[in-house]
Amino acid sequence: MSYAGRETSRYQGQPFELYLFESGLEAWRYTSGDKARAYGGQTYAPETIQRTEIDQNQELGSGSIKVEIPKTNDVAARFVSYIPEAPMSLVIYRGHDGEADSETVMNFTGRVASAMFGEVCELTVVPEQDVLKRRVPGPKYQCQCNRVLYDSGCAVDKNSFKLTGVVSSVSSDLVTATVFGNQASGWLDAGYLEKGTQRRMIISHTGNQVRLIAPMDGLQVGDTVTAYAGCMRTRAVCLSKFNNLAKFFGFDKIPTKNPFNGVE
C-alpha cells in the first residue's frame, strides 16, 4: 500500500515521523517512535518529541508550528545560553510502518525562530517561505562602512587576520590564551572567537585576554580556538589595518552642518 493509501485508511495507517535538525555542519536526528529507525542511510534516535498541527493553506504567513522536546535534549542545549551561530533548520519526514523508504515523504521544512523553556523546551519553527516576508535591508548613508567584515563585498581574507592558540584560562565570558598577546590590545575588538562550529563576538581585547558577548558552551582549558580581527568600520581602520580602502563603503565626508539651518 502507498503512503497516500495508508494516510487515508481508517485502520491500516501506522504513522511515524522523523525529525532532522541541522545547524551549520551539525545535525541531530530523532524519531517520535519508541525505537531507533533507519532512513536514508542515517539512524534516527527515539525521543520524546511532539508538535502542533501543520497548517497546509496557501497563506504566506501560515504554517508555523510548535515542537516540544525535553530541555535536556542536545538541540535544546544549543539555545540555553546563546542562540546558535548558524540558523537551525528542521525537516520533518512522515511515513508508515511496513512501507519502503520511497514511501516516506517530506512533510515540513522550516527554521527554528525561537525557543522557550519551561518544563520542556518549546521551539517555534517557521516555514522556509517565511523569509519572503522580510524586507531586505539596504545600505545606509552613514560614516561607517556598510560592508560585513570578511564577506564577499568586503573581500578581506579572514585567514590573514586570525590568531590560533590554546586556551589557558576560562572564566565565564573571559578567555585567556597566550596567542592573543601577539597583537596589540584592541586588535580583536569587534572580531569573533571560534571553536569548532561555535562562534562568539569579541567585545574587548586586552593583552592575552578577550571578553566575549556571551560564554561559549563547553569551552575548557586546553581547547584550541581561533580569533579573528575586528573592524571599527572607519576609513582610517580600513586603510591602516586591512589596506582595503578600495572596498570601503562608508560616507565619511558627510557634512556636519545642516544645509537648511546652518546648525551642526
MODAMO-V907544 format. One record per pair of residues at least 12 apart in sequence whose C-alpha atoms are under 7 Angstrom apart, sorted by the first residue. I is the first residue (numbers start at 1). J is the second residue. D is the distance in whole Angstrom. If there is no record, write none. Layout:
((I & J & D) (I & J & D))
//
This chain:
((2 & 103 & 6) (3 & 95 & 7) (3 & 96 & 7) (3 & 103 & 5) (13 & 96 & 7) (14 & 96 & 5) (14 & 97 & 5) (15 & 94 & 7) (15 & 95 & 6) (15 & 96 & 4) (15 & 97 & 7) (16 & 32 & 7) (16 & 33 & 6) (16 & 94 & 6) (16 & 95 & 6) (16 & 96 & 6) (17 & 31 & 6) (17 & 32 & 6) (17 & 92 & 7) (17 & 93 & 6) (17 & 94 & 5) (17 & 95 & 6) (18 & 30 & 6) (18 & 31 & 5) (18 & 32 & 7) (18 & 44 & 7) (18 & 92 & 6) (18 & 93 & 5) (18 & 94 & 6) (19 & 31 & 6) (19 & 90 & 7) (19 & 91 & 6) (19 & 92 & 5) (19 & 93 & 7) (20 & 90 & 6) (20 & 91 & 5) (20 & 92 & 6) (21 & 88 & 7) (21 & 89 & 6) (21 & 90 & 5) (21 & 91 & 7) (22 & 88 & 5) (22 & 89 & 5) (22 & 90 & 7) (23 & 86 & 6) (23 & 87 & 6) (23 & 88 & 4) (23 & 89 & 6) (24 & 86 & 5) (29 & 44 & 5) (29 & 45 & 6) (30 & 44 & 4) (30 & 45 & 5) (30 & 46 & 6) (30 & 47 & 6) (31 & 44 & 6) (31 & 45 & 6) (31 & 46 & 5) (31 & 47 & 6) (32 & 46 & 6) (32 & 47 & 6) (32 & 48 & 6) (32 & 49 & 6) (33 & 46 & 6) (34 & 46 & 5) (39 & 101 & 7) (48 & 69 & 6) (48 & 70 & 7) (49 & 68 & 6) (49 & 69 & 5) (50 & 67 & 6) (50 & 68 & 5) (51 & 65 & 7) (51 & 66 & 5) (51 & 67 & 4) (51 & 68 & 6) (52 & 65 & 6) (52 & 66 & 5) (52 & 67 & 7) (53 & 65 & 7) (60 & 130 & 7) (61 & 130 & 7) (63 & 126 & 7) (63 & 127 & 6) (64 & 125 & 6) (64 & 126 & 4) (64 & 127 & 6) (65 & 124 & 6) (65 & 125 & 5) (65 & 126 & 7) (66 & 122 & 6) (66 & 123 & 6) (66 & 124 & 5) (66 & 125 & 6) (67 & 122 & 6) (67 & 123 & 5) (67 & 124 & 7) (68 & 120 & 6) (68 & 121 & 6) (68 & 122 & 5) (68 & 123 & 6) (69 & 120 & 6) (69 & 121 & 5) (69 & 122 & 7) (70 & 120 & 5) (70 & 121 & 6) (71 & 117 & 7) (71 & 120 & 5) (71 & 121 & 5) (76 & 121 & 6) (79 & 115 & 7) (82 & 214 & 7) (85 & 198 & 6) (85 & 199 & 6) (88 & 111 & 6) (88 & 112 & 6) (89 & 110 & 6) (89 & 111 & 4) (89 & 112 & 6) (90 & 109 & 6) (90 & 110 & 5) (90 & 111 & 6) (91 & 108 & 6) (91 & 109 & 5) (91 & 110 & 7) (92 & 106 & 6) (92 & 107 & 5) (92 & 108 & 5) (92 & 109 & 6) (93 & 105 & 5) (93 & 106 & 4) (93 & 107 & 5) (94 & 106 & 6) (94 & 107 & 6) (109 & 127 & 6) (109 & 128 & 6) (110 & 125 & 6) (110 & 126 & 5) (110 & 127 & 4) (110 & 128 & 5) (111 & 125 & 5) (111 & 126 & 6) (111 & 127 & 7) (111 & 128 & 7) (112 & 124 & 6) (112 & 125 & 4) (112 & 126 & 6) (113 & 125 & 6) (113 & 126 & 6) (141 & 251 & 6) (142 & 250 & 6) (142 & 251 & 5) (143 & 250 & 5) (143 & 251 & 5) (143 & 252 & 4) (143 & 254 & 7) (144 & 233 & 5) (144 & 234 & 5) (144 & 250 & 5) (144 & 251 & 7) (144 & 252 & 7) (145 & 233 & 5) (145 & 234 & 6) (145 & 248 & 6) (145 & 249 & 5) (145 & 250 & 4) (146 & 249 & 5) (146 & 250 & 6) (147 & 249 & 6) (154 & 247 & 6) (158 & 228 & 7) (161 & 228 & 6) (161 & 229 & 6) (162 & 226 & 7) (162 & 227 & 6) (162 & 228 & 4) (162 & 229 & 6) (163 & 179 & 6) (163 & 180 & 7) (163 & 226 & 6) (163 & 227 & 5) (163 & 228 & 6) (164 & 179 & 7) (164 & 225 & 6) (164 & 226 & 4) (164 & 227 & 6) (165 & 177 & 7) (165 & 179 & 6) (165 & 224 & 6) (165 & 225 & 6) (165 & 226 & 7) (166 & 222 & 6) (166 & 223 & 6) (166 & 224 & 4) (166 & 225 & 6) (167 & 221 & 5) (167 & 222 & 5) (167 & 223 & 5) (167 & 224 & 6) (168 & 221 & 5) (168 & 222 & 6) (169 & 221 & 6) (170 & 220 & 7) (170 & 221 & 7) (172 & 215 & 5) (173 & 211 & 6) (173 & 212 & 5) (173 & 213 & 7) (173 & 214 & 6) (173 & 215 & 4) (174 & 209 & 7) (174 & 210 & 6) (174 & 211 & 5) (174 & 212 & 6) (175 & 209 & 6) (175 & 210 & 5) (175 & 211 & 6) (176 & 208 & 6) (176 & 209 & 4) (176 & 210 & 7) (177 & 208 & 6) (177 & 209 & 6) (178 & 208 & 5) (179 & 208 & 7) (180 & 207 & 7) (180 & 208 & 4) (180 & 209 & 6) (181 & 207 & 5) (181 & 208 & 4) (184 & 207 & 7) (185 & 205 & 5) (185 & 206 & 5) (185 & 207 & 5) (186 & 204 & 7) (186 & 205 & 5) (186 & 206 & 6) (187 & 205 & 7) (187 & 229 & 6) (187 & 230 & 7) (188 & 202 & 7) (188 & 205 & 6) (188 & 228 & 6) (188 & 229 & 4) (188 & 230 & 5) (189 & 202 & 6) (189 & 203 & 6) (189 & 204 & 5) (189 & 205 & 6) (189 & 229 & 7) (189 & 230 & 5) (190 & 202 & 5) (190 & 203 & 5) (190 & 230 & 4) (190 & 231 & 6) (191 & 228 & 5) (191 & 229 & 5) (191 & 230 & 4) (191 & 231 & 7) (192 & 227 & 6) (192 & 228 & 5) (193 & 225 & 7) (193 & 226 & 6) (193 & 227 & 4) (193 & 228 & 6) (194 & 225 & 6) (194 & 226 & 5) (194 & 227 & 6) (195 & 224 & 7) (195 & 225 & 5) (195 & 226 & 7) (200 & 212 & 6) (200 & 213 & 6) (200 & 214 & 7) (200 & 216 & 7) (201 & 213 & 6) (235 & 248 & 7))
//
